[in-house]
Amino acid sequence: VLIGVLYPFTGSGAQIGVEAKIAIDTAVDIINNAYDIDLPLAKEKGLSNLGNAKIRVIYADHQAYPQKGRSEAERLITQDKVCALLGTYYSSVASVVSQVAQRYEVPFIAAESSSPSLNRQGLSYFFRPGPHDEMYSVAMFDFLDSLKKKSPGSVKTIGLFYEDTLFGNDTSRIQKKLAGERGYQITGDVKYRANSPSLSTEVQILKSANPDVVLATSYTTDAILFVNTAESLGYKPKALISQNGGFIAPSFLSAVGKKTDGIIRRP
């Protein structure tokens, strides 16, 4: 059973692909071989409903570029004859891959891509196993509301810091809406170019605005640059809640070390 897997294996997001491949290879090993562990498909070799057929994964490198993701998805379907697609981490890539999957009627499972607009396209071959960023953002504001209730006046202003692809744009749109509905003032609305070589200007804007809470939406290299730039400019947000993304990556944690102290990440 051939499954096509799309992740970045080169470029700024390469570490994401490396980590995803380790997890997927482990899952394939558990399915293809018999293990005495309490996991689905572990105790028998292969897929029992398909005559114990084994899974073979074909990896493709989309390099974090949507157009590359589209061409690789088409290649996996038309040339390698995969029966399903899995990936892609980046929501912007998942958006175009989902369209390819729909056109060829091949199931596409978006393993991590969490932009809400992905599952509002009306696609019958698109699947996501987890929540999307609107759900997570609602949880963030529920948390802020609980803090405000416990300590009136503690949280009044919010700063938004987000990258300019689908991931950041979707999240910022939702968070602006929620801020208005919940009675928070947005004092800093900072959109930056993904994989920017410098974030000094953007961090200075946030520092000047000095919001009570910063809501950050970034991938790994940008998250690292943001934290390091903030330290170099003497800016320590009163509170920072991240939409996971780069703020949860092992490479982020190893790169910034104790600078992560005080950063809250959603589930």
Secondary structure, DSSP 8 states (H G I E B T S, - for coil): -EEEEEE--SSTTHHHHHHHHHHHHHHHHHHHS--SSSSTT-SSSSBGGGTTB--EEEEEE-TT-HHHHHHHHHHHHHTS--SEEEE-SSHHHHHHHHHHHHHHT--EEESS---GGGGGS--TTEE-SS--HHHHHHHHHHHHHHHHHHSTTS--EEEEEEESSHHHHHHHHHHHHHHHHHT-EEEEEEEE-TT-S--HHHHHHHHHH--SEEEEE--HHHHHHHHHHHHHTT---S-EEE-SGGGG-HHHHHHHGGGGTTEEE--
